Amino acid sequence: MFKRIMTPVDLAHVERLGTALDCAADLAKHYGAPIVYVGVTSSAPSKLGHNPEEYGQKLAAFAKSEAAKHGIEALAHTAVSHDPTAEIDDALMRAIGETGADLVVMASHVPNVMDYIWPSNGGKLAEHAKCSVMVVRA
């Protein structure tokens, strides 16, 4: 049914993504589909990389680790944005097309009153993406 699964990851907060990462890996095994782990970074130096290439290497190492841990095929895709905090939704929407994903599995928080003012990233993707989006609550 699904041929390519995209899973957004924030390498600075991987410890909060366990449920979504496990869910994506389980679906990848079930459908025999690769997972593309997508990370969004800026071209400015950060604690995760001095440049997008260094960040991409860390993301690729993460994908390789997840592939070995779960026995799945995994790839990494680095999306570069001028301001990842403000442009994350747009960067992830572009990444869906760039990766050819037909399913997005992503973590999100439990909705609260602020989501009526500023929707979550998962909610925004689910509302606008042309592929299926599974939002996994932490």
C-alpha positions in Angstrom: 0.0 0.0 0.0 2.7 2.5 1.0 5.9 2.7 -1.0 7.9 5.4 0.8 7.5 6.7 4.3 8.7 10.1 5.3 9.5 10.7 9.0 10.5 14.2 10.1 13.1 14.2 12.9 14.5 16.9 15.1 18.0 15.6 16.0 18.1 17.9 19.0 15.1 16.2 20.5 15.3 12.6 19.3 14.4 11.3 22.8 10.9 12.7 22.4 10.3 10.9 19.1 10.4 7.3 20.2 6.8 6.4 19.7 6.6 7.9 16.2 10.0 6.4 15.2 8.8 3.0 16.3 5.5 3.4 14.5 7.2 4.4 11.3 9.6 1.4 11.5 6.7 -1.0 12.1 4.9 0.4 9.1 8.1 0.2 7.0 8.5 -3.5 7.9 4.8 -4.2 7.3 4.8 -2.6 3.8 8.4 -3.3 2.8 8.8 0.4 2.3 11.9 2.5 3.0 11.8 5.3 5.5 13.2 8.7 4.6 14.2 10.6 7.8 13.9 14.3 7.0 15.7 16.9 9.1 15.3 20.7 8.6 18.3 22.9 9.2 19.6 26.4 8.2 22.8 27.3 6.4 24.0 29.0 9.6 26.1 27.1 12.0 24.3 25.4 14.9 25.0 22.9 17.6 24.0 20.1 15.2 26.3 21.1 12.4 28.5 24.0 11.2 26.8 23.7 7.8 24.1 21.7 6.1 26.6 19.1 4.9 27.7 18.3 8.5 24.1 18.3 9.6 23.3 15.9 6.7 26.1 13.6 7.8 24.6 13.4 11.3 21.1 12.8 9.9 22.5 10.0 7.7 24.2 8.4 10.7 20.9 8.6 12.5 19.1 6.9 9.6 21.7 4.2 9.4 21.4 3.6 13.1 17.6 3.3 12.9 17.9 1.0 9.9 20.2 -1.4 11.9 18.0 -1.1 15.0 14.7 -2.0 13.2 16.0 -4.1 10.3 14.6 -1.7 7.7 15.8 0.3 4.7 16.3 4.0 5.7 17.5 7.1 3.9 18.2 10.6 5.1 17.0 13.9 3.4 18.3 17.3 4.6 16.0 20.2 3.9 17.7 23.6 4.2 15.6 26.7 5.3 16.6 30.3 6.1 14.7 30.1 9.3 13.7 26.5 10.2 11.6 27.5 13.2 9.3 29.8 11.1 9.5 27.7 7.8 9.3 24.2 9.1 5.9 23.4 7.6 6.8 24.7 4.2 10.1 22.8 4.3 8.4 19.6 5.2 5.7 20.1 2.5 8.5 20.5 -0.1 10.3 17.4 1.3 7.2 15.3 0.7 7.5 16.0 -3.0 11.3 15.8 -3.1 11.4 12.4 -1.4 8.3 10.9 -3.2 6.7 10.0 0.1 3.2 8.6 0.0 2.9 8.5 3.9 4.2 10.8 6.5 4.6 9.5 10.1 5.4 12.3 12.6 5.3 13.0 16.3 3.1 15.7 17.7 2.0 16.9 21.1 -1.4 16.5 22.6 -3.6 19.4 21.4 -4.2 22.3 23.6 -5.9 25.7 23.4 -2.9 27.3 21.6 -3.5 24.9 18.7 -6.6 27.0 17.8 -4.3 30.0 17.3 -1.1 28.3 16.0 -1.8 24.8 14.7 0.8 22.1 15.3 3.3 21.1 12.5 1.5 17.7 12.3 -1.9 19.3 12.1 -0.7 21.7 9.4 0.8 18.8 7.3 -2.3 16.7 7.7 -4.4 19.5 6.5 -2.4 20.4 3.4 -0.4 17.4 2.3 -1.6 15.4 -0.7 -0.4 12.2 0.8 -1.5 10.3 4.0 -0.3 11.8 7.2 -0.2 9.8 10.5 0.2 12.0 13.6 1.5 10.0 16.5 0.9 11.5 19.9 3.7 11.3 22.4 
